[in-house]
Amino acid sequence: ADRMLDIGFRPDIEKILRRCPEDRQTLLLSATLPGPVERLAHRYMQDPLRIDMSQDQVAAGSVDQYYITVDHDRKLTTLARLLYEQRPRQAICFCRTKRGADSLHRKLSRKLPQVEAIHGDLAQNVRDRVMKGFRSGSVRLLIATDVVGRGIDVTGVSHIINYDVPEDCDDYVHRIGRTGRLSGEAGFAFTFICPDEGDQLTNIEIRINKLLPQYQFDNFEPCRKKPRPVAAPAAPVVATPAPKAEEEEEEWAFL
């Protein structure tokens, strides 16, 4: 219900409910219970019984969470480096938009054969095929959007990567809840934070009541260091040399 309201179906939902018989039995299923959903329930349901089967808060306690400060134009390279260092058993990489998920999938699939994308614009048979491969383990990296991703419950997901920081803090909780919830093992969650997204990080930390540590790479800087202002003329900026071809291949060698 929360997602249906988010994408603009509230008038349609209310129109359907107004035409239903008064003595009906109504089940309202929602991943979260924000104000609009709660008001909808009180308006159209009679003495509703609330049952909370959420595992996300419990799961969050079994997930090691980190943030990574990254420049916009270094996100793809940073993702490759993170996969190389972490060697995830299976991972879900969340993007904010369907277009972004498709774009990332195209770039990754050139190097990594076991990568698939899933979002609401794909045909149902395609989504079924992708999820079948993910559950069987033949797909090791799944690129997903929030609408589809919050319903993924697969044993063996070791890592969650927020390639795009979620706009809503509840989405963050749902995303990281895809790991560390079914297998009994600890999971890992990494959130990419661009220099202009500090407020989103703060809001997430307030939501989960926890300060996230910054993940440190070995011999890799995902974010350019800004020169410190000085009175004397600044020293000439030396450009960081591009990685050698063999180094680039090594970063993609986790699969």
N, C-alpha and C positions, 0 to 999 in steps of 0.2 A: 504493500500500500504506500509506503514512503516514497518509493521510486516512481510510482504512478503519479503521485502528486508532484514530485520534483519535475517531471517532464510534461506537466500541463494537462493531466487527465482529470483534474478535480471536477470540472463542470460535468463531464460525462459520467463520472462515478455518482455524483449527487443526482443526476437525472435518472440513472438506473435505480438507485435506492428509493427515490420518491415513487417510483412505479411498482415497487415490490409490495406484496401484501404485508399488513401490519403484524400478523402472527407468524412471520417467517423465523427461521433460524439463520443467524448470520455469523460467519467466521471471518475475522479480520486478521490477516497474517502480514506481519511487517518486521523487517530486520531491525528497525529502530522505532521509537515512539516519540517523534517530535511533536510540538504543539499542534500543528494542523491535523495530523493523524489522530491525535487524542481528541481534539474537538469534533472531528468527523465521527469518531466512535461514540462519543456521548450524545451526539445529535441523532444518529440513526440506529443505535443499538439500545436495547432495553435491559438495564441492569447487567451490563457485560461482566463476565468473569475474566480477569487478566491472568494469563499463564506465561511466565517468562522462562523460556528454554535457551536463553542466550548463553553461549560458551565463550564469547569473545573476551570478556573481562578476565576470565580464568586463563584463557589462552595467552593473553598479553603478559601474564606473569611468567610464562614459560618460554618467552621469546626474548633473545638478546637483541636489543634495538640500538641502532647507530644512525647518525646522520653524516653525510658527506658534502662538504662545500665544494661546488663544482661550477665552472664557467659554462654558459649555455653551449658554446661551441666545442666543449670537451666532454659532453655527456656520453657520447657514444664510445669514445676512447676509454673513459672512466668505467663504463659498464664492462667493456672487454677486460680491462685490468682487474676489476672486482671479480668477475667470473674466473679469471685465471688464478687469482689468489685464493678464492674461497672454494673452488671446485665443488659446486653444489650438486647434491644427488638429483634433486629436481627443484626448479625455481619457477616462480611466477613473477613476471615483470609488469607492473601496472603503468599504463599510460592514461592521460586525462581524456583523450579524444580518440574516436575511431580512426580518424585520419592519421593521428600520431602513431597509433598502434600499427596500422598498415605500413607506414613509412619505416618505422623501426624494424618491422618484420622483413621488409625488403632488404634493408641494409644487413641485418644479421644473417639472413638465410644465404647470403653469398658466401659466408664463412662457416656457418654452423648448420649442418644438415638436420639436426634434431630440434628445430625451432618451429613453432606454429603460433598463429594469432587467433584470438577469438573475441568477437564483439557482436553487437546486435544487428549489424547490417549483413552478416553472413547468413546464408540459407541454413535451415535447421539441419539438413543432412550433413552439411559441412561442419557445423558446430558439433554434431554427434560424432563425426569421424575424428575431429580434433580431440574431443574429450576422451574418446575411446583410446586414442594413442597416448594421451597424457596419463590415464589411469593404468595403462599397461606398462608404462615406463619408456616406450619407444620415443615419446616426446619428452625431452628433458627441460626445455625452456619454453614456457607459455607466456605470450604477450597478451594481456587482457585489459579490458576497461572495467570500470566499477560496476556497471549495470549487470554484466555477465559474471564478473569475477567474484562477486560476493556470494554466489551460490556454489562455488567450487569447494567441495570437501573431498580431498584426495589424500590418502595415507602416503606418507613418504615425501611430502613437500618440505624441503629443508630450509629454503631461503625465499624471502619475499623482497623484491626490489621495487621501491617506489621511484621509477624513472622520472615521473612527474609528481611533484608533491600534491596530495589531494587538496581540493578547495575546501572540503568539509572535514572537520576533525573526526566525525563519526566514521567517515569513509576510511580514515587511517586505521581506526580500530578494527573495522571489518577486513581491511586488507591484510594486516599482520595476523589476524585470526585464522588465515588460511594455512598457517604453519604452527607446529607445536601443539596441535589440538587432538589429533587422532592416533598418532603413533606412540605417544608417551615420551618422545624424545624432544629435547630443546630445539627451538627453531631460531632463525636469524632473520632480522629485518633491517634493510638499509634504505634510507631516504635521501635522495639527491636534493640538495638545497642550493639554488643559485643565489648569487650575492644580493639580489633584490627580493628574496623570499624569506628573509629572517622573521617577519611577522607570522608567517604560516608555521614556522618551526616553533615559535613561542606559543602559539595557540594550541598546537599539538601537545606540547609539554604540559600546558595547563590542563588540557583534556585528560591526559593519562596520569597527571600528578607525578611527573617524573622528568628529570633533566636527562636528555639523551647525550651520551658521549660521542665525540667526533671520531670517526674511523680514520686510522692512519695507514697509508699505503707504504710499502717498502720501495723506496727509490722512485716514487712517482708523485707528481703534484697535480691534482685535478683542477686546481684553481690558481691562476696567476697571482703572485704576490704583488700588491701595489707598492710602489716605491714610497718610502717615508719622506715627507716634506722636509727640506733642509734650506738653510739660508744661502749656503754656497751653491754654485751651479751644480746641478745633479750630474753624476757620472753617466756616461753613455749607456743606454740600455742594450744589453747583449741578448739577442734573440735565442730562445731555447731551440737547439737543433732538433729537427724531426727525427723520430726513432728510425733506426735502420730496418730494412725489410725483414731481417730475421727476427728482430725484436717484435715487430708487429705480428708476425706469424706466431711467435711464442705466446703473446697475449691471448690469442684466439685458440690456444691448444687445449683448453679445458675439456672439450668434447672429443 
